[in-house]
Amino acid sequence: SWRVENAIELLDAPGEWFYSRAARRLYVWPDNRTSPHGTPPRGAYVVPQLDTLVAVRGDSMHSPVRDVTLDGIGVRDARYTYMQPHGVPTAGDWALDGERAAVVLSDVERVTVANCVVRGVDGNALLLRNYTRGVRVVDNTMSDIGGSAIVAWGSTDGYNATRGTQPRGTVVAGNLVHSLGLWQKQSSMYFQAAACQTTLQSNIFFDTPRAAVNFNDHMGGGNKMLANLIFNAVLQSSDHGAFNSWSRMPFLTKVRDGTPSFTPAVSELAFNFGFGGGNGAQIFDNDDGSNYFHIHHNVVFDADLAKMDFGGHDSVFDSNVAVTRHFDGLNCYAFWFPFLADHGHTFTDNRCTVRDQHSNTIGYLPCDAEHLGAPIHAVLTNNRYYTANATATAVCATRGEKAVPFAALQASGIERGSSVAAWPSNDEQLAWMADLVDAAAEKYGV
């Protein structure tokens, strides 16, 4: 392998620098975020030497470090790691450094990272590696991160994860995390691979080039993402969502009911408030086999509500409020790949406003426009849709793509109990959102 770096010819974009060893001169091209007036920031320039500043490592899962707290610590100026060897965790899209971060926890139990300020680290900020249990990451501020803020990455014996060498029972709550992926664009506020039973609650995540939260697989499941505020995700890419998941490879665990099973426990995504505004189409982008999610009582603004494609199955979307924007025309839902009997999705009791005066498409379904009576193995009921002209169509995508009128869908048994109306007033829509925000505050204290 080879690489080219520190050549003045490559200094061609804001945020880059070049150091001339011969002249002992540093050239800096400031970015607009740190230097809005185009002049280099005053103060000291730091050249980090260490990629890991704090490491808590046990000997093994049978001899872990227990009961350590990092409280009120400032962490900054860790060295970049994007040129270090990377690994490919499970079967998602990611490759990343699985050994180095500013703070590393491995083979630990009941470790807490609280009230810390992590800023200006050029690699990943916090890495949970292999066996961890009951780690708490609470009330921290993380910003200006070169890679991801929090990474949880376990190991398995191929498809067999029953040995338990993974992060489990992690709680990430009350954190303010923003402005990351400065160097490593495939990055997130929270990323997990071969990890399960995670709780993400009451965090504020914003300003990231890709998804704010990414599940590389659904090993074990049993995750909870509750009452988080997410905005300005997918700023430097597209075809993604604020939350992204894959499940291309099944894993054997005992998480669901205590017996070995390839079926994960249901993961719950509820009472979150997601703004669009970047280049992402959806807030919830469940890709490539994603399964066993319950996504409910969320507020989605300026983005599509839900997508689950390429073999996704067995998920429920209910009681969400969405105000979409024109992006790729999917709008309320995109379930265009066929389901097996008894393994389709349920989409019910949602409110979705298609905020595009030129479109009345509410979503995509695995139906055949010429044979609407054929079962699609999905349940869509009691939803309320709002379009500019009070009419709606859905696209049947089994054989080509053809728009089907809402009345024809209902006549075939799809969207029973659902309705279409003209755009509600802004005050009405704000009231729906406020009801869910108030419910989140009452339920989770945010």
C-alpha positions as CSV (number, residue, x, y, z in Angstrom):
1,S,0.0,0.0,0.0
2,W,1.1,3.6,-0.5
3,R,-0.1,7.1,0.2
4,V,0.7,10.7,-0.6
5,E,0.5,13.4,2.1
6,N,2.0,16.7,3.1
7,A,2.5,18.0,-0.4
8,I,1.8,21.7,-1.0
9,E,0.0,20.8,-4.3
10,L,-2.7,19.1,-2.2
11,L,-3.5,22.2,-0.2
12,D,-6.6,23.1,-2.2
13,A,-9.5,23.2,0.1
14,P,-10.6,25.0,3.4
15,G,-9.6,23.0,6.5
16,E,-6.3,21.7,5.0
17,W,-2.8,22.6,5.9
18,F,0.8,22.0,4.7
19,Y,4.0,22.1,6.7
20,S,7.3,22.9,5.0
21,R,10.1,21.2,6.9
22,A,12.7,23.0,4.9
23,A,11.3,26.4,5.5
24,R,9.9,25.5,8.9
25,R,6.7,27.2,7.8
26,L,3.1,26.1,8.4
27,Y,0.5,26.9,5.7
28,V,-3.1,26.9,6.8
29,W,-6.3,27.3,4.8
30,P,-9.0,28.1,7.4
31,D,-12.5,26.7,7.1
32,N,-15.5,28.9,7.4
33,R,-16.7,27.2,10.6
34,T,-13.5,27.9,12.7
35,S,-12.6,31.1,10.8
36,P,-15.6,32.8,9.3
37,H,-13.6,35.8,8.2
38,G,-11.0,33.7,6.3
39,T,-8.1,34.5,8.7
40,P,-6.3,31.7,10.6
41,P,-7.5,31.4,14.2
42,R,-5.2,32.9,16.8
43,G,-3.5,30.8,19.5
44,A,-1.3,27.8,19.6
45,Y,-1.3,25.1,16.9
46,V,-1.1,21.6,18.3
47,V,0.6,18.6,16.6
48,P,-0.9,15.5,18.4
49,Q,1.4,12.6,19.0
50,L,-0.8,10.1,20.7
51,D,-3.8,8.4,19.2
52,T,-5.1,7.0,22.5
53,L,-5.1,9.1,25.6
54,V,-7.0,7.0,28.0
55,A,-7.3,3.2,27.9
56,V,-9.2,0.9,30.3
57,R,-8.5,-2.7,29.3
58,G,-9.1,-5.9,31.1
59,D,-7.3,-9.2,30.5
60,S,-10.3,-10.9,29.0
61,M,-14.1,-11.2,29.4
62,H,-13.3,-13.5,32.4
63,S,-11.0,-11.0,34.0
64,P,-12.4,-7.6,33.2
65,V,-11.7,-4.2,34.8
66,R,-14.7,-3.2,36.9
67,D,-16.2,-0.1,38.4
68,V,-14.2,2.7,36.9
69,T,-15.5,6.3,36.4
70,L,-14.1,9.0,34.2
71,D,-15.9,12.1,35.4
72,G,-15.3,15.7,34.4
73,I,-12.2,15.1,32.3
74,G,-11.2,17.2,29.3
75,V,-10.0,15.1,26.3
76,R,-8.5,16.7,23.2
77,D,-5.7,16.6,20.6
78,A,-5.5,12.9,19.9
79,R,-3.8,12.0,16.7
80,Y,-5.6,11.0,13.5
81,T,-6.0,7.3,12.8
82,Y,-7.5,7.3,9.3
83,M,-4.3,6.0,7.8
84,Q,-3.9,3.2,10.3
85,P,-5.0,-0.4,9.5
86,H,-8.8,-0.7,9.4
87,G,-11.1,-3.7,9.8
88,V,-14.5,-4.5,8.4
89,P,-17.0,-5.1,11.1
90,T,-19.8,-7.7,10.3
91,A,-21.5,-7.1,6.9
92,G,-22.4,-3.5,6.7
93,D,-20.8,-0.7,4.7
94,W,-18.2,0.4,7.2
95,A,-14.5,-0.1,7.6
96,L,-12.8,1.5,10.6
97,D,-9.9,1.4,13.1
98,G,-10.9,-1.1,15.7
99,E,-7.9,-0.6,18.1
100,R,-7.4,3.2,18.5
101,A,-9.5,6.1,19.8
102,A,-8.9,8.9,22.2
103,V,-10.6,6.8,24.9
104,V,-10.7,3.0,24.6
105,L,-12.7,0.6,26.8
106,S,-12.2,-3.2,26.3
107,D,-13.0,-6.1,28.6
108,V,-14.7,-3.9,31.2
109,E,-17.8,-3.9,33.3
110,R,-19.7,-0.9,34.8
111,V,-17.4,1.8,33.5
112,T,-18.9,5.3,33.4
113,V,-17.8,8.3,31.2
114,A,-19.7,11.3,32.5
115,N,-19.5,15.1,32.4
116,C,-16.5,15.1,30.1
117,V,-15.6,17.5,27.3
118,V,-14.1,15.8,24.2
119,R,-13.0,18.2,21.6
120,G,-10.5,18.3,18.7
121,V,-9.6,14.7,18.5
122,D,-8.6,13.7,15.0
123,G,-9.7,10.0,15.2
124,N,-12.6,8.4,16.9
125,A,-13.4,9.8,20.4
126,L,-14.6,6.7,22.3
127,L,-14.3,3.0,21.4
128,L,-16.0,0.1,23.2
129,R,-14.3,-3.0,21.9
130,N,-15.2,-6.7,22.4
131,Y,-16.6,-7.6,25.8
132,T,-18.1,-4.6,27.7
133,R,-21.1,-4.7,30.0
134,G,-23.1,-1.9,31.5
135,V,-21.0,1.0,30.2
136,R,-22.6,4.4,30.7
137,V,-21.7,7.4,28.6
138,V,-23.8,10.3,30.0
139,D,-23.9,14.0,30.0
140,N,-20.8,14.6,27.9
141,T,-20.1,17.2,25.2
142,M,-18.2,15.9,22.1
143,S,-17.4,18.1,19.1
144,D,-14.8,18.7,16.4
145,I,-14.1,15.0,16.0
146,G,-12.1,13.7,13.1
147,G,-14.0,10.4,12.9
148,S,-16.9,9.0,15.0
149,A,-17.9,10.1,18.5
150,I,-18.8,6.7,20.0
151,V,-18.0,3.3,18.4
152,A,-19.1,-0.1,19.9
153,W,-17.6,-3.0,18.1
154,G,-17.8,-6.6,19.3
155,S,-16.5,-9.9,18.0
156,T,-18.2,-13.2,17.1
157,D,-17.3,-16.7,16.0
158,G,-18.6,-16.3,12.5
159,Y,-22.4,-16.2,12.8
160,N,-22.3,-17.4,16.4
161,A,-22.4,-14.6,18.9
162,T,-23.4,-16.7,22.0
163,R,-20.0,-16.4,23.6
164,G,-20.9,-12.8,24.5
165,T,-17.7,-11.0,23.4
166,Q,-19.6,-7.9,22.5
167,P,-20.7,-4.5,24.0
168,R,-24.0,-5.2,25.7
169,G,-26.2,-3.0,27.9
170,T,-24.5,0.2,26.9
171,V,-26.3,3.5,27.9
172,V,-25.6,6.7,25.9
173,A,-27.7,9.4,27.4
174,G,-27.9,13.2,27.8
175,N,-24.9,13.9,25.5
176,L,-24.4,16.8,23.2
177,V,-22.5,15.6,20.1
178,H,-21.9,17.7,17.0
179,S,-19.4,18.6,14.3
180,L,-17.7,15.3,13.5
181,G,-16.4,13.4,10.5
182,L,-13.9,16.1,9.8
183,W,-11.6,13.6,8.2
184,Q,-13.3,10.2,8.2
185,K,-16.6,10.9,6.3
186,Q,-18.1,7.4,7.0
187,S,-18.7,8.4,10.6
188,S,-21.5,8.8,13.1
189,M,-22.3,10.2,16.6
190,Y,-23.0,6.5,17.6
191,F,-22.0,3.4,15.6
192,Q,-22.3,-0.2,16.6
193,A,-21.4,-3.5,15.0
194,A,-21.8,-6.8,16.7
195,A,-23.3,-5.1,19.8
196,C,-26.8,-5.2,21.3
197,Q,-29.1,-4.0,24.0
198,T,-28.0,-0.5,23.7
199,T,-30.0,2.5,25.0
200,L,-29.6,5.9,23.2
201,Q,-31.7,8.4,25.1
202,S,-32.2,12.1,25.4
203,N,-29.1,13.0,23.3
204,I,-28.7,15.9,20.9
205,F,-26.9,15.0,17.7
206,F,-26.2,17.4,14.8
207,D,-23.7,18.3,12.0
208,T,-22.4,15.0,10.6
209,P,-21.4,14.0,7.0
210,R,-23.3,10.7,7.2
211,A,-25.9,9.1,9.5
212,A,-26.1,10.4,13.1
213,V,-26.7,6.8,14.3
214,N,-25.7,3.7,12.5
215,F,-26.4,0.1,13.3
216,N,-24.1,-2.1,11.1
217,D,-26.2,-5.2,11.9
218,H,-29.0,-6.3,14.2
219,M,-27.1,-8.9,16.1
220,G,-29.2,-9.7,19.2
221,G,-31.3,-6.6,18.9
222,G,-33.0,-5.3,22.0
223,N,-31.8,-1.7,21.4
224,K,-33.7,1.4,22.4
225,M,-33.4,4.9,20.8
226,L,-35.6,7.2,22.7
227,A,-36.3,10.9,22.9
228,N,-33.3,12.1,20.9
229,L,-33.1,15.3,18.9
230,I,-31.3,14.8,15.6
231,F,-30.7,17.4,12.8
232,N,-28.3,18.3,10.1
233,A,-27.3,14.7,9.3
234,V,-26.0,13.5,5.9
235,L,-24.4,16.9,5.1
236,Q,-21.7,15.6,2.8
237,S,-23.3,12.5,1.2
238,S,-26.7,11.2,0.2
239,D,-28.8,8.1,-0.1
240,H,-28.8,7.8,3.7
241,G,-30.8,8.7,6.7
242,A,-30.3,10.3,10.1
243,F,-30.7,6.8,11.5
244,N,-29.3,4.0,9.3
245,S,-29.3,0.3,9.7
246,W,-28.3,-2.9,7.9
247,S,-28.9,-6.5,8.7
248,R,-27.2,-8.4,5.9
249,M,-25.9,-11.3,8.1
250,P,-27.9,-13.1,10.8
251,F,-26.3,-13.9,14.1
252,L,-27.1,-16.6,16.7
253,T,-27.7,-15.1,20.1
254,K,-29.8,-15.8,23.2
255,V,-31.0,-12.2,23.5
256,R,-34.5,-12.6,22.3
257,D,-35.8,-15.2,24.8
258,G,-32.8,-16.9,26.4
259,T,-32.5,-19.7,23.9
260,P,-30.2,-19.8,20.8
261,S,-32.0,-18.0,17.9
262,F,-31.2,-16.2,14.7
263,T,-34.2,-13.9,15.4
264,P,-33.2,-10.8,17.3
265,A,-35.2,-9.1,20.0
266,V,-37.2,-6.1,18.8
267,S,-35.4,-2.8,18.8
268,E,-37.5,0.3,19.7
269,L,-37.1,3.8,18.1
270,A,-39.6,6.1,19.8
271,F,-40.3,9.7,20.7
272,N,-37.4,11.0,18.7
273,F,-37.5,14.4,16.9
274,G,-35.7,14.2,13.5
275,F,-35.2,17.2,11.2
276,G,-34.0,16.8,7.6
277,G,-32.1,19.6,6.0
278,G,-29.1,17.7,4.8
279,N,-28.9,15.5,1.8
280,G,-30.5,12.4,3.4
281,A,-33.9,11.3,2.2
282,Q,-35.3,9.7,5.3
283,I,-35.0,10.1,9.1
284,F,-35.3,6.3,9.5
285,D,-33.4,4.5,6.7
286,N,-33.6,0.7,7.4
287,D,-31.6,-0.8,4.6
288,D,-30.7,-4.3,3.4
289,G,-32.4,-6.9,5.5
290,S,-33.2,-4.7,8.5
291,N,-35.8,-6.4,10.7
292,Y,-37.6,-6.4,14.0
293,F,-37.8,-2.7,14.6
294,H,-40.7,-0.9,16.3
295,I,-40.6,2.7,15.2
296,H,-43.3,4.8,16.8
297,H,-44.4,8.2,18.2
298,N,-41.6,10.0,16.4
299,V,-41.7,13.5,14.8
300,V,-40.1,13.7,11.3
301,F,-39.8,17.1,9.7
302,D,-38.4,18.0,6.2
303,A,-37.6,14.3,5.3
304,D,-39.3,11.1,4.3
305,L,-40.6,9.1,7.2
306,A,-39.5,5.5,6.6
307,K,-37.7,3.2,4.2
308,M,-37.0,-0.5,4.6
309,D,-35.8,-2.2,1.5
310,F,-33.7,-5.1,0.1
311,G,-35.2,-7.9,2.2
312,G,-36.3,-6.0,5.3
313,H,-39.1,-7.6,7.2
314,D,-41.1,-7.9,10.5
315,S,-41.1,-4.3,11.5
316,V,-43.9,-2.0,12.8
317,F,-44.2,1.8,12.1
318,D,-47.0,3.4,14.1
319,S,-48.2,6.7,15.6
320,N,-45.5,8.8,13.9
321,V,-46.0,12.4,12.6
322,A,-44.2,13.3,9.4
323,V,-44.0,16.5,7.3
324,T,-42.0,15.4,4.2
325,R,-40.1,17.4,1.6
326,H,-39.5,16.6,-2.0
327,F,-36.3,14.6,-2.3
328,D,-36.7,11.3,-4.1
329,G,-40.5,11.0,-4.0
330,L,-40.8,8.2,-1.4
331,N,-42.5,10.5,1.1
332,C,-44.3,8.5,3.7
333,Y,-43.0,5.0,3.2
334,A,-40.9,2.9,0.8
335,F,-41.6,-0.9,1.1
336,W,-41.1,-1.9,-2.5
337,F,-39.5,-5.3,-2.1
338,P,-41.7,-8.4,-1.7
339,F,-42.4,-9.9,1.7
340,L,-42.7,-13.5,2.7
341,A,-46.1,-14.4,4.2
342,D,-46.3,-13.5,7.9
343,H,-43.1,-11.4,7.7
344,G,-44.3,-8.1,6.2
345,H,-44.3,-4.7,7.8
346,T,-47.1,-3.0,9.7
347,F,-47.7,0.7,9.0
348,T,-50.6,2.1,11.0
349,D,-52.0,5.2,12.7
350,N,-49.4,7.5,11.2
351,R,-50.0,11.1,10.1
352,C,-48.0,12.1,7.0
353,T,-48.1,15.4,5.1
354,V,-46.6,15.3,1.6
355,R,-45.3,18.9,1.4
356,D,-44.9,19.0,-2.3
357,Q,-47.5,20.8,-4.3
358,H,-46.6,18.8,-7.4
359,S,-46.8,15.3,-5.9
360,N,-49.5,13.2,-4.3
361,T,-47.4,10.1,-3.9
362,I,-47.6,8.7,-0.4
363,G,-45.2,5.8,-0.9
364,Y,-44.0,2.6,-2.6
365,L,-45.4,-0.9,-2.1
366,P,-44.6,-4.4,-3.2
367,C,-47.9,-4.7,-5.2
368,D,-48.7,-5.4,-8.9
369,A,-50.8,-2.7,-10.4
370,E,-52.4,-5.2,-12.7
371,H,-53.3,-7.7,-10.0
372,L,-54.2,-5.5,-6.9
373,G,-56.0,-8.3,-5.2
374,A,-52.8,-10.4,-4.7
375,P,-51.6,-10.3,-1.1
376,I,-48.6,-8.0,-0.4
377,H,-48.1,-9.5,3.1
378,A,-48.0,-6.0,4.7
379,V,-50.5,-4.3,6.8
380,L,-51.4,-0.6,6.2
381,T,-54.3,0.7,8.2
382,N,-55.8,3.8,9.8
383,N,-53.2,6.3,8.4
384,R,-54.0,9.9,7.7
385,Y,-52.4,11.4,4.6
386,Y,-52.4,15.1,3.5
387,T,-51.5,16.4,0.0
388,A,-51.9,19.6,-1.9
389,N,-55.0,18.5,-3.8
390,A,-56.5,16.0,-1.3
391,T,-55.8,13.1,-3.5
392,A,-53.2,10.4,-3.2
393,T,-51.5,7.6,-5.1
394,A,-49.1,4.8,-4.1
395,V,-46.6,3.3,-6.5
396,C,-46.8,-0.4,-7.1
397,A,-43.3,-1.5,-7.8
398,T,-43.4,-5.3,-8.2
399,R,-43.3,-5.2,-12.0
400,G,-42.0,-1.8,-13.0
401,E,-43.5,1.2,-11.3
402,K,-47.0,2.4,-11.7
403,A,-49.0,4.9,-9.6
404,V,-52.3,3.5,-8.3
405,P,-55.1,5.8,-7.0
406,F,-55.8,5.6,-3.3
407,A,-59.4,4.5,-3.8
408,A,-58.1,1.5,-5.8
409,L,-55.7,0.5,-3.0
410,Q,-58.5,0.6,-0.5
411,A,-60.8,-1.4,-2.8
412,S,-58.1,-4.1,-2.9
413,G,-57.8,-4.2,1.0
414,I,-54.8,-2.0,1.4
415,E,-55.1,1.1,3.6
416,R,-58.3,0.1,5.3
417,G,-59.5,2.8,7.6
418,S,-57.0,5.3,6.2
419,S,-57.9,8.7,4.7
420,V,-56.6,11.5,2.5
421,A,-57.3,15.2,3.0
422,A,-55.9,18.6,1.9
423,W,-52.9,20.1,3.7
424,P,-53.7,21.0,7.3
425,S,-52.7,24.4,8.6
426,N,-49.3,25.0,10.1
427,D,-50.8,25.4,13.5
428,E,-52.5,22.0,13.3
429,Q,-49.3,20.3,12.3
430,L,-47.3,22.1,15.0
431,A,-49.9,20.9,17.5
432,W,-49.5,17.3,16.5
433,M,-45.7,17.6,16.9
434,A,-46.0,19.4,20.2
435,D,-48.2,16.6,21.6
436,L,-45.5,14.1,20.9
437,V,-42.7,16.3,22.2
438,D,-44.8,16.8,25.4
439,A,-45.3,13.1,25.7
440,A,-41.6,12.5,25.4
441,A,-40.9,15.1,28.1
442,E,-43.4,13.5,30.4
443,K,-42.2,10.0,29.7
444,Y,-38.4,10.6,29.7
445,G,-37.9,13.9,31.5
446,V,-36.5,15.8,28.5
